[in-house]
Amino acid sequence: MGETVYDVAVLGSGMAGGMLGAVLARNGVSVLLIDAGVHPRFAVGESTIPYTSVLTKIIAERYSVPELAPLAGHQGIIEKVSPMCGKKQNFGFVYHREGHPHDPEQINQMVIPAWQRTESHLFRQDVDAYLFHLAVSYGVEPLSGTRIQDIDVDPAEGVTLRSDKGEEFRARYLVDGSGFRSPVADKFGLRDVPTRARHHSRSMFTHMVGVTPFDDAEAARSHRHRSPWHEGTLHHVFDGGWLWVIPFDNEEDSLNPLCSVGLTLDERVFPKTELTAQEEFDDFLRRYPEIAEQFRGAKAVRPWVSTGRLQYSAHDTVGERFCLTSHAAGFIDALYSRGLTNTLEVVNALAWRLIAASRDGDWSTERFAFIDELQQGLFDVHDDVVYSSFVGFRHYDLWNAVLRVWESTTVLPTVTLEQAYRRFLDSRDDQVFRDLEKRRHPGLPDPVGQDIHELLTFTRELCQAVEAGTLDPAEAADRVFARIAGSPCLPEPFDRGNRDDKCFEATPELVELAQKWGRTTAPEHIAQIFG
């Protein structure tokens, strides 16, 4: 095996490595897939969003890998991939103040319309294994239980990898899809020290049994919301952090009794102590008894994972004969479920370049430069919205406002991507997707990317002033709501500048109104999206 020269070596066989490997091998690229561990294995990052699912459909069609298509919807996942996954019909947010009873008016929800789609809570050990086995079935050479210790790059020939067992492997190009402990980032000194991320958080997480649906809790009985909390991803938010509850047992035919639970804290407000993660979680529940109702009979079924600060970044994610992908490149926070989306963004943009390079022999850094531009843009957008959200957690009115800004970063990109997918199905012209790469603000759709970028910057600067103590949170909230109300980014019928409309659902009637608005009174650069 040591004499074989592969087109591409991929480090890490999680979702990024497995999916990319399958796509490349299906299109004639020789791939070596290396991982220090074996499948199945525990992983978090379980919650999908509509943008993720559209990207999955695109990758399946664009690269002729039909086995990926079931991952684009909950029904397909439980029928073709794993019956152990839960459904996701909403993003739910419940606000809490320590030492105060929960105010039932301080909730927010964005409902995923069942008439359009149902998202998923992925049981990652099954999904990751499915993608790994799919890659192998298409001809990827698997190499599990192998840790890469050193890397050499020859600009003319490619990459040589050396394992901790003294083995050598050669490839023309190297993709690092591992994670924070990226061998490539370490070898070439790619990490920002310190990270440029403004956001600060650490996390502890596990899988539990016996977690009670929050719908049954006393605090939830007077809520006015459209979708049961247990049918979606629930976020308990509070000054200094948030707690996720991601059930896999939330439909009638569920086979999986587990629930993913994670507590994420600003480590400057809640510095790490000598307490174990379980002790720290129990202490948190004592301070928030209304959240604790969910966990009275709950038990962790595996050891807690407890991290230091989560944020890291890279000043370069592409270099001579290599690139980092998604979580090897950087990470912000699990808030808003952007991790899987960013992973698929990179797979989609990177795959066609690698396929082309394997055919014409051009592995130049310039060919892959867009991947760095894309990843840096995705990192900065997510950092801005999560940083602003954590500042917003200090004051419900500000949090209520910032959440509407997040909605603008997820609704419009999804609509844009859906349109591109439909155009591709009609034309089968790959240029449809390559045109999306010409966006002025990577990760945001043209022609409205500039509007969204300015809204994000405006909100983040206000939140910086709040954090510095020079601006009152309530005044900052008023300014954000006013900016949203006057912004062309969201269609008027969605009414996201209305602070009292806290539970948003794109019903068929509302979508019809938005389309009518797009055809009649919307600004020209918005009309082409909603017209």
Summary of the structure (lengths in Angstrom):
residues: 531
radius of gyration: 22.7
end to end distance: 55.5
largest distance: 67.4
contacts: 1850
relative contact order: 0.13
helix: 44%
strand: 18%
